[in-house]
């Protein structure tokens, strides 16, 4: 299996090369040339596997260039009881009204991003050791990716991380998780801006081929295909916990801002899993507008609403490009033209495209407000005794609003302890937090606030590289 760029102007590469590079040299995102097909019989046979075993089966389909033993070892280490508290990793529990909650926040940073990052850190380390290389990961986060990536990379000999986050626009808990890390291979940069600007800076750094090569720069956001591949696993896992005979379609509600979470599910559907999607946004409803109208219209940064589900405060969804590539049947030139149009006018219209009309058969969408989140948190507690975080509340609210008949799986995105202020508003008390996080917000912080410009990011990368040179006597 080879990987190609959504812009169609970059050489095909292996899974490992796509993972290390992150972004394609033409500015596009890597996608597989073909998606493997899994038969109903294979899916059914997978129902008895552990999460780690299922992960090995799925990842081996997308990474045939990597040794199966490497994948098996990485999956066993990532998806262990030591990391996720249970070998089940992602329990599926019932709520009222034939609704099910797929718990994805049992990892070390209490967010669903751990589901991919714990595996990705180990695959990175193994591949870099095999090559005798190092990697400087430059990423952007709207809240949870940063801490998940950093905790997955702490102490890894071959990896350093520079993470950009929007200053003052993540929860106190999220900020403390990132900024309290004091490790020589981790650098936190908080930009005076919004997440979309941080993501643009990451892309700009990756687009400078000479700079990227000099400092061995890669990406760890969901623009990295390996992270999308690792997220496919929990869609299959959740479905098989609910419908192991693989004989009925299931609806899955997905809260999403950058489109990576739901795109992994779309690939699971392309594998052959019989699932339909309900896409949930918050007040930043760019994606909801597209799925309702066919018009993709990004918002200026000064129009990005600051909400109580901050990880979805995004007006320009990076992974959306992969879906547009699918809509155009792999026509990279058409995608490139649309992104040029987007850069010039801030919008494009696919409402008359047959590929968009087909999407409407299996994806619906909706938006949630702060009032909806508060009410949903209260209702779930009253009916089920379960406290959910505000992003999950977006998914439950929109999922129940848009569902058809039949079971509904809602993806949990984080533990409520990460969003204490909203939980206090909804329930009048702070949610419990694991003992390891008591006093988190009072810990010393390691963060540099910078302007949202690429020169500042480049300077931080150069400074990190210089410090490594000073210690080792050689270039990174």
Helices and strands as residue ranges (DSSP letters): E 3-5, H 15-21, E 30-32, H 40-46, H 51-62, H 68-78, H 81-84, E 92-95, E 99-102, H 114-131, E 135-141, H 144-153, E 159-166, H 172-179, E 186-192, H 195-207, H 209-214, E 217-218, H 225-242, E 250-255, H 260-271, E 275-281, H 286-293, E 295-297, G 301-303, G 310-312, H 320-327, H 332-345, E 347-349, H 354-359, E 363-367, H 370-384, H 390-402, E 408-411, G 416-419, H 420-427, G 435-437, G 440-442, E 448-451, H 454-472
